[in-house]
């Protein structure tokens, strides 16, 4: 793109933006079962979008100049602390999303580890199902990571596995990460036992509730039985939850909660030894957009407790119906037991990647997940409140897609990997995705991670190359 010689009208701009989104899947209606969250409330969505516009030029870097941002953040943090039972000393910070929340949680643990007189490289202990944002944090913060396998039937991280890891890591252990729930399989780790173990060992424990914290908190408030998961669990040092997921707010806004102010201070950065303004950053960002905070505040205000309770209840009901329905389709099964609103399905005799293609032909977007060792390739489903109205249609289409996929061979990586990568679709040309993606996912699945990761980076590097 180059700027137009003559200014475009707002109507022309809107038309061009709409054209850019022509090949994007819809973000409402529940047919995209990853990345988007639809509460089915247009009034709440409209309030969030209007708040984005109203606060679009407000800089949350300096609450002394813009006091509204401190009020917004305090309200959101207070609501989150109430939901996940933070003690009176607990505090929080609003971040730009789950990844920043995860990175800051690791930073807080590293700084607390250093204040105890430790030196050298700190280590975090994570399950193989933990979100890659924690691996990214280790990369950015010059730390080490010890990856622990989950129990194979439940897909949960257990205290026995963590105890073994703590013994192996020794004094370098600064943090244990647990998920509520894990993204790949939708199950809550054995948080109560692991947090107790971490506390006894003098190691911080962070709960990644980014995708499930709101759901679990609301479900418990409504009297449903949920696993122990939050700041009320002894030994939990910090907790993350995203409002742009099951808070149904526009992207991107997340909250990182801390057991106390001292622990939170490890994430702050202040600097005044220069002739400009004294800089204080409470997150990784300096210029910090206020618009997502305002949008979250507005969305939650319009939903209210009753609206949020209803949305979460509908999502949980849809999850149960879908899990039960999948169990009745020959050739596929649910992996683990969903504790919130995420489902992973796999096929013993049917390739999940093939199923994804056939479901796409029926206008459903399911997220393929590659295998890892003896963990099978799966399809991820993020279930939304609006999914309740389409459960039967989804299951009908899934049964048909599974039957069609059962007639195909499993997609496998081609022998000529270099040629296969050269033939990957060029999304920069304006063309859409190819009708079948199973072979592409199989190609990614078939590579060892030390080859796959740089290859994926190269693919994205090609996507974000300017054309003149």
C-alpha positions as CSV (number, residue, x, y, z in Angstrom):
1,X,0.0,0.0,0.0
2,X,1.0,3.6,-0.6
3,X,-1.0,6.5,0.5
4,X,-3.6,7.7,-2.1
5,X,-2.8,10.9,-3.9
6,X,-6.2,12.3,-3.0
7,X,-7.9,11.5,0.3
8,X,-10.5,8.8,0.3
9,X,-13.9,9.3,1.8
10,X,-14.8,7.5,5.0
11,X,-17.3,5.4,3.0
12,X,-14.5,4.4,0.5
13,X,-12.2,3.5,3.4
14,X,-15.0,1.4,5.0
15,X,-15.6,-0.4,1.7
16,X,-11.9,-1.2,1.3
17,X,-11.6,-2.5,4.8
18,X,-14.6,-4.7,4.2
19,X,-12.9,-6.1,1.1
20,X,-9.8,-6.8,3.1
21,X,-11.9,-8.9,5.4
22,X,-13.6,-10.8,2.5
23,X,-11.8,-14.1,3.2
24,X,-11.9,-13.9,7.0
25,X,-14.3,-16.2,8.7
26,X,-17.2,-14.7,10.7
27,X,-16.4,-13.6,14.3
28,X,-20.0,-14.1,15.4
29,X,-22.4,-17.0,15.3
30,X,-20.1,-19.7,16.8
31,X,-18.9,-21.4,13.6
32,X,-15.3,-20.4,14.3
33,X,-14.3,-22.5,17.2
34,X,-11.0,-20.9,18.1
35,X,-9.8,-17.3,18.7
36,X,-13.3,-15.7,19.0
37,X,-15.9,-15.5,21.7
38,X,-19.5,-14.6,21.0
39,X,-21.8,-14.1,24.0
40,X,-24.8,-13.6,21.6
41,X,-25.4,-10.1,23.0
42,X,-25.3,-7.4,20.3
43,X,-25.9,-4.7,22.9
44,X,-22.8,-5.7,24.9
45,X,-20.7,-6.0,21.7
46,X,-21.9,-2.5,20.5
47,X,-21.0,-1.0,23.9
48,X,-17.5,-2.4,23.7
49,X,-16.9,-1.1,20.2
50,X,-18.2,2.3,21.1
51,X,-15.9,2.4,24.1
52,X,-13.0,1.5,21.8
53,X,-13.7,4.6,19.8
54,X,-14.3,6.8,22.8
55,X,-10.9,5.9,24.4
56,X,-9.0,5.3,21.2
57,X,-6.7,8.3,21.7
58,X,-6.2,8.0,25.5
59,X,-2.8,6.9,26.6
60,X,-2.8,4.7,29.7
61,X,1.0,5.3,30.1
62,X,0.3,8.2,32.5
63,X,-2.7,7.9,34.9
64,X,-1.7,11.3,36.4
65,X,-2.5,12.9,33.0
66,X,-5.5,10.6,32.3
67,X,-7.0,9.6,35.6
68,X,-9.8,7.7,33.9
69,X,-7.3,4.9,33.1
70,X,-6.6,4.3,36.8
71,X,-10.3,4.2,37.5
72,X,-10.9,1.7,34.7
73,X,-8.0,-0.5,35.7
74,X,-9.0,-0.5,39.4
75,X,-12.6,-1.5,38.6
76,X,-11.5,-4.3,36.3
77,X,-8.9,-5.7,38.8
78,X,-11.4,-5.4,41.7
79,X,-14.0,-7.4,39.7
80,X,-11.4,-10.1,38.8
81,X,-10.2,-10.4,42.4
82,X,-13.7,-10.8,43.6
83,X,-14.3,-13.5,41.0
84,X,-11.2,-15.6,41.8
85,X,-11.3,-14.9,45.6
86,X,-8.2,-12.8,46.0
87,X,-7.3,-12.0,49.7
88,X,-7.4,-8.4,51.0
89,X,-3.7,-7.9,50.1
90,X,-4.1,-9.1,46.5
91,X,-3.6,-6.7,43.7
92,X,-3.5,-6.8,39.9
93,X,-2.5,-5.2,36.6
94,X,-4.3,-4.9,33.3
95,X,-2.2,-6.2,30.3
96,X,-2.6,-6.4,26.6
97,X,-3.5,-10.1,26.5
98,X,-2.7,-13.5,27.7
99,X,0.9,-13.6,26.4
100,X,1.9,-10.4,28.2
101,X,0.2,-11.7,31.3
102,X,2.3,-14.9,31.1
103,X,5.5,-13.1,30.5
104,X,4.9,-10.7,33.4
105,X,4.1,-13.7,35.7
106,X,7.5,-15.2,34.9
107,X,9.2,-11.9,35.4
108,X,7.6,-11.5,38.8
109,X,8.8,-14.9,39.8
110,X,12.3,-14.3,38.6
111,X,12.6,-11.1,40.5
112,X,11.3,-12.7,43.7
113,X,13.8,-15.6,43.2
114,X,16.6,-13.0,43.0
115,X,15.5,-11.2,46.1
116,X,16.1,-14.5,48.0
117,X,19.7,-14.2,47.1
118,X,19.7,-16.6,44.2
119,X,22.0,-16.0,41.2
120,X,22.6,-17.4,37.8
121,X,19.8,-18.5,35.6
122,X,16.4,-19.1,37.1
123,X,14.2,-22.0,35.9
124,X,10.5,-22.4,35.4
125,X,8.7,-25.7,35.6
126,X,5.8,-26.2,33.1
127,X,3.8,-29.0,31.7
128,X,4.1,-30.0,28.1
129,X,0.6,-28.7,27.7
130,X,1.4,-25.2,29.1
131,X,0.9,-22.3,26.7
132,X,3.9,-21.5,24.6
133,X,3.8,-17.9,26.0
134,X,5.7,-19.2,29.0
135,X,8.4,-20.6,26.7
136,X,8.5,-17.2,25.0
137,X,8.9,-15.6,28.4
138,X,11.9,-17.8,29.2
139,X,13.4,-16.9,25.8
140,X,13.0,-13.1,26.4
141,X,14.1,-13.1,30.1
142,X,17.2,-15.3,29.7
143,X,15.9,-18.1,31.9
144,X,15.7,-21.9,31.6
145,X,12.6,-24.1,31.4
146,X,12.0,-27.7,32.6
147,X,9.1,-29.3,30.7
148,X,7.2,-32.0,32.5
149,X,4.9,-34.6,30.9
150,X,1.3,-34.8,31.8
151,X,-0.5,-37.9,33.0
152,X,-1.6,-39.7,29.8
153,X,-5.2,-40.6,30.6
154,X,-6.4,-37.3,32.3
155,X,-3.9,-35.0,30.4
156,X,-3.3,-33.2,33.8
157,X,-0.1,-32.1,35.3
158,X,0.3,-34.0,38.6
159,X,2.0,-33.1,41.9
160,X,4.1,-36.3,41.6
161,X,5.6,-35.1,38.3
162,X,6.2,-31.6,39.7
163,X,7.9,-33.1,42.8
164,X,10.3,-35.0,40.6
165,X,11.0,-31.9,38.5
166,X,11.7,-29.8,41.6
167,X,14.2,-32.4,42.8
168,X,15.9,-32.3,39.4
169,X,16.0,-28.6,39.0
170,X,17.1,-27.8,42.5
171,X,17.7,-24.2,43.7
172,X,17.3,-22.7,40.3
173,X,13.5,-23.4,40.4
174,X,11.7,-20.0,40.5
175,X,8.2,-20.8,39.3
176,X,5.8,-23.7,38.7
177,X,3.1,-23.0,36.1
178,X,-0.3,-24.7,36.2
179,X,-3.2,-24.4,33.8
180,X,-6.9,-23.8,34.5
181,X,-7.6,-25.3,32.0
182,X,-4.9,-26.2,29.5
183,X,-5.5,-25.0,26.0
184,X,-4.8,-28.2,24.1
185,X,-7.1,-30.5,26.1
186,X,-9.3,-28.3,28.3
187,X,-8.5,-29.9,31.6
188,X,-7.5,-28.3,34.9
189,X,-4.1,-29.4,36.4
190,X,-3.9,-30.7,40.0
191,X,-3.5,-27.1,41.2
192,X,-4.2,-27.6,44.9
193,X,-1.6,-30.3,45.4
194,X,1.0,-28.6,43.1
195,X,0.6,-25.2,44.8
196,X,1.0,-26.8,48.2
197,X,4.1,-28.6,47.0
198,X,5.5,-25.3,45.5
199,X,4.8,-23.4,48.7
200,X,6.7,-26.0,50.8
201,X,9.6,-25.8,48.4
202,X,9.6,-21.9,48.5
203,X,8.8,-21.7,44.8
204,X,6.2,-19.3,43.3
205,X,3.2,-20.9,41.6
206,X,1.3,-19.2,38.7
207,X,-2.1,-20.3,37.5
208,X,-2.7,-19.7,33.8
209,X,-6.5,-19.1,33.9
210,X,-6.4,-16.9,30.8
211,X,-8.9,-18.9,28.8
212,X,-10.8,-20.5,31.7
213,X,-10.5,-18.2,34.7
214,X,-13.8,-16.3,34.1
215,X,-15.7,-19.5,33.2
216,X,-14.5,-21.4,36.4
217,X,-15.1,-18.4,38.6
218,X,-18.6,-17.8,37.3
219,X,-19.4,-21.5,37.4
220,X,-18.4,-21.7,41.1
221,X,-20.3,-18.6,42.0
222,X,-23.4,-20.2,40.5
223,X,-22.9,-23.3,42.7
224,X,-21.4,-25.6,40.1
225,X,-18.6,-28.0,41.2
226,X,-15.3,-26.9,39.8
227,X,-11.7,-28.0,40.7
228,X,-9.7,-25.8,43.1
229,X,-8.1,-23.3,40.8
230,X,-7.6,-19.7,42.1
231,X,-5.9,-17.3,44.4
232,X,-7.7,-18.8,47.4
233,X,-5.6,-22.0,47.0
234,X,-2.7,-21.8,49.4
235,X,0.6,-21.4,47.6
236,X,-0.8,-19.7,44.5
237,X,1.3,-16.6,43.9
238,X,-0.3,-15.1,40.8
239,X,-3.3,-15.7,38.5
240,X,-4.0,-14.6,34.9
241,X,-7.4,-14.3,33.1
242,X,-8.3,-12.7,29.8
243,X,-11.3,-10.5,29.4
244,X,-11.2,-10.7,25.6
245,X,-12.0,-14.4,25.9
246,X,-14.9,-15.3,28.2
247,X,-15.3,-11.7,29.3
248,X,-16.5,-11.3,25.7
249,X,-14.6,-8.0,25.3
250,X,-12.9,-6.7,22.2
251,X,-9.2,-7.6,21.9
252,X,-6.9,-7.2,23.7
253,X,-7.2,-7.0,27.5
254,X,-6.1,-9.4,30.2
255,X,-5.6,-9.2,33.9
256,X,-2.7,-10.5,36.0
257,X,-3.4,-10.8,39.7
258,X,-0.8,-11.1,42.5
259,X,-1.1,-12.4,46.0
260,X,0.4,-9.1,47.3
261,X,1.9,-5.8,46.3
262,X,5.5,-6.8,46.9
263,X,5.2,-9.7,44.4
264,X,3.6,-7.4,41.8
265,X,6.5,-4.8,42.2
266,X,8.8,-7.2,40.4
267,X,7.0,-6.5,37.2
268,X,7.3,-2.7,37.4
269,X,9.9,-0.6,35.6
270,X,10.8,2.9,36.6
271,X,13.5,5.2,35.3
272,X,14.3,8.8,35.8
273,X,18.0,9.2,35.1
274,X,17.5,11.1,31.9
275,X,16.3,14.7,31.1
276,X,12.8,13.7,30.0
277,X,9.8,12.7,32.0
278,X,10.1,10.1,34.7
279,X,9.1,6.8,33.1
280,X,7.0,4.3,35.0
281,X,5.8,1.1,33.3
282,X,3.4,-1.3,35.0
283,X,3.5,-3.7,32.0
284,X,5.8,-4.4,29.1
285,X,4.2,-1.6,27.2
286,X,5.0,2.0,27.6
287,X,2.4,3.7,25.4
288,X,-0.5,1.6,26.7
289,X,-3.9,1.8,24.9
290,X,-6.8,2.7,27.2
291,X,-9.3,1.6,24.6
292,X,-9.3,-2.1,25.3
293,X,-9.7,-1.4,29.1
294,X,-12.7,0.9,28.4
295,X,-14.2,-1.7,26.1
296,X,-13.9,-4.5,28.7
297,X,-15.4,-2.2,31.3
298,X,-18.3,-1.3,29.0
299,X,-18.9,-4.9,27.8
300,X,-19.0,-6.3,31.3
301,X,-21.2,-3.4,32.6
302,X,-23.8,-4.1,29.9
303,X,-23.7,-7.8,30.5
304,X,-23.9,-7.4,34.2
305,X,-23.6,-10.4,36.6
306,X,-26.8,-12.0,35.3
307,X,-25.8,-11.7,31.6
308,X,-22.3,-13.1,32.3
309,X,-23.8,-15.9,34.3
310,X,-26.2,-16.8,31.5
311,X,-23.4,-16.6,28.9
312,X,-21.1,-18.9,30.8
313,X,-23.9,-21.3,31.7
314,X,-24.8,-21.6,28.0
315,X,-21.2,-22.2,27.0
316,X,-20.9,-24.9,29.7
317,X,-24.1,-26.6,28.6
318,X,-23.0,-26.6,25.0
319,X,-19.7,-28.1,26.0
320,X,-21.4,-31.0,27.8
321,X,-23.8,-31.6,24.9
322,X,-21.0,-31.6,22.4
323,X,-18.8,-33.9,24.4
324,X,-21.6,-36.4,24.9
325,X,-22.5,-36.1,21.2
326,X,-18.9,-36.7,20.1
327,X,-18.8,-39.9,22.2
328,X,-21.6,-41.2,20.1
329,X,-19.8,-40.8,16.8
330,X,-17.8,-43.9,15.7
331,X,-14.2,-43.3,15.0
332,X,-13.6,-40.2,17.2
333,X,-13.4,-39.5,20.9
334,X,-12.8,-36.6,23.4
335,X,-9.3,-36.5,24.8
336,X,-9.4,-36.1,28.6
337,X,-12.4,-34.8,30.4
338,X,-13.3,-31.1,29.7
339,X,-13.4,-29.0,32.9
340,X,-14.5,-25.8,31.3
341,X,-15.5,-24.9,27.7
342,X,-12.6,-26.4,25.7
343,X,-12.8,-29.8,23.9
344,X,-10.0,-31.7,22.1
345,X,-11.2,-34.6,19.9
346,X,-9.1,-37.1,18.1
347,X,-9.6,-40.2,16.0
348,X,-8.3,-43.7,16.6
349,X,-9.2,-44.7,13.0
350,X,-10.0,-41.3,11.5
351,X,-7.6,-38.5,10.8
352,X,-8.6,-35.3,12.7
353,X,-6.9,-33.2,10.0
354,X,-9.2,-34.7,7.4
355,X,-12.2,-34.1,9.6
356,X,-11.2,-30.4,9.8
357,X,-11.3,-30.1,6.0
358,X,-14.7,-31.7,5.7
359,X,-16.1,-29.5,8.4
360,X,-14.7,-26.5,6.7
361,X,-16.7,-27.5,3.6
362,X,-19.7,-27.2,5.9
363,X,-18.6,-23.7,7.1
364,X,-17.2,-24.8,10.5
365,X,-13.6,-23.8,11.5
366,X,-12.0,-26.2,13.9
367,X,-8.4,-25.8,15.0
368,X,-5.9,-28.6,14.1
369,X,-3.3,-29.4,16.8
370,X,-0.2,-31.4,15.9
371,X,0.9,-34.5,17.7
372,X,3.6,-34.5,20.4
373,X,5.4,-37.7,21.0
374,X,2.7,-40.2,22.0
375,X,0.1,-37.4,22.3
376,X,-2.2,-37.7,19.3
377,X,-3.0,-35.0,16.7
378,X,-6.3,-33.4,17.7
379,X,-8.9,-30.8,16.8
380,X,-9.5,-28.0,19.3
381,X,-13.0,-26.6,20.0
382,X,-13.5,-23.4,21.9
383,X,-17.2,-23.6,22.8
384,X,-19.1,-20.3,23.0
385,X,-22.5,-19.4,24.5
386,X,-24.0,-19.1,21.0
387,X,-22.8,-22.7,20.4
388,X,-25.8,-23.9,22.4
389,X,-28.2,-23.1,19.6
390,X,-26.1,-25.0,17.0
391,X,-25.1,-28.1,18.9
392,X,-27.3,-30.5,16.9
393,X,-26.4,-29.0,13.6
394,X,-22.7,-29.2,14.5
395,X,-23.0,-32.8,15.6
396,X,-24.8,-33.8,12.4
397,X,-22.1,-32.1,10.3
398,X,-19.4,-33.7,12.4
399,X,-20.8,-37.1,12.0
400,X,-20.9,-36.6,8.2
401,X,-17.4,-35.2,8.1
402,X,-16.1,-38.1,10.2
403,X,-17.7,-40.6,7.9
404,X,-16.2,-38.9,4.9
405,X,-12.8,-38.7,6.5
406,X,-12.9,-42.4,7.4
407,X,-12.8,-43.2,3.7
408,X,-9.5,-41.3,3.3
409,X,-6.0,-42.2,4.2
410,X,-4.4,-40.3,7.0
411,X,-2.6,-37.2,5.8
412,X,1.1,-37.6,6.0
413,X,4.1,-35.5,5.4
414,X,5.5,-35.9,1.8
415,X,9.0,-37.2,1.3
416,X,10.2,-34.1,-0.5
417,X,9.9,-31.6,2.4
418,X,11.6,-28.8,0.5
419,X,9.2,-29.0,-2.4
420,X,6.3,-29.2,0.0
421,X,7.2,-26.0,1.7
422,X,7.7,-24.3,-1.7
423,X,4.2,-25.3,-2.6
424,X,2.6,-23.8,0.5
425,X,-0.3,-21.3,-0.3
426,X,0.8,-17.7,-0.8
427,X,-1.7,-15.7,1.3
428,X,0.0,-12.4,0.3
429,X,-1.4,-12.7,-3.3
430,X,-4.9,-12.1,-2.2
431,X,-5.9,-15.7,-3.0
432,X,-7.8,-17.7,-0.3
433,X,-6.7,-20.8,1.4
434,X,-6.7,-24.0,-0.6
435,X,-9.8,-26.1,-0.2
436,X,-7.9,-28.9,1.6
437,X,-5.4,-28.2,4.4
438,X,-4.9,-31.7,5.9
439,X,-1.6,-32.2,4.0
440,X,-0.3,-28.8,5.1
441,X,-1.0,-29.6,8.8
442,X,0.5,-33.1,8.3
443,X,3.6,-31.5,6.9
444,X,3.9,-29.4,10.0
445,X,3.0,-32.3,12.2
446,X,5.7,-34.5,10.6
447,X,8.6,-32.3,11.3
448,X,10.7,-32.3,14.5
449,X,10.1,-29.1,16.5
450,X,13.7,-28.0,16.0
451,X,13.0,-28.0,12.2
452,X,9.4,-27.0,12.4
453,X,9.8,-23.9,14.5
454,X,12.2,-22.0,12.2
455,X,10.2,-23.2,9.2
456,X,7.0,-21.7,10.6
457,X,8.9,-18.5,11.3
458,X,10.0,-18.4,7.7
459,X,6.4,-18.9,6.5
460,X,5.2,-16.0,8.6
461,X,8.2,-13.9,7.4
462,X,6.9,-14.5,3.9
463,X,3.4,-13.4,4.9
464,X,4.6,-10.1,6.3
465,X,6.7,-8.9,3.4
466,X,5.7,-5.6,1.9
467,X,4.9,-5.7,-1.9
468,X,5.5,-2.7,-4.1
